[in-house]
Amino acid sequence: MSEPKPRILYCRCAFAQTVPKATKDEVLDQLCESGESFDTVSDLCEMSARKDPRITELLEGDEPVQIVACYHRAVKWLFHSAGVDFPEDRVEVLNMREESAEEICKKVLK
């Protein structure tokens, strides 16, 4: 039996502006062009800071999740700060601050 396809969560990092705009734009363009289903949020940092109740929905279920955002440690603690368990065993964080759009899209759109 094959592994379930991971759910893709893309963070636009709209407010922190720490992720290069060209990388964010290229990843988003490729996700849109791929025809793959994905969820997007404007800014996980902002959602966590505001304790947005929707943040709890982002990791619901048992399916694997690929989060396209920034540093793994930062994403993990954003969920923790919002009171959401971060299931390390089924979440992969792809870092747009350190990886190129091409590298990220190869992993996400395999």
PEURUR-V836014 format. One record per run of one state. SS is the DSSP state (H for helix, E for strand, C for the rest). FROM is the first residue (numbers start at 1). LEN is the number of residues. If there is no record, write none. Layout:
ss: (SS/SS)
from: (FROM/FROM)
len: (LEN/LEN)
This chain:
ss: (C/E/C/H/C/E/C/H/C/H/C/E/C/H/C/E/C/H/C)
from: (1/7/12/21/35/39/42/44/50/53/60/65/70/72/82/91/96/101/109)
len: (6/5/9/14/4/3/2/6/3/7/5/5/2/10/9/5/5/8/2)
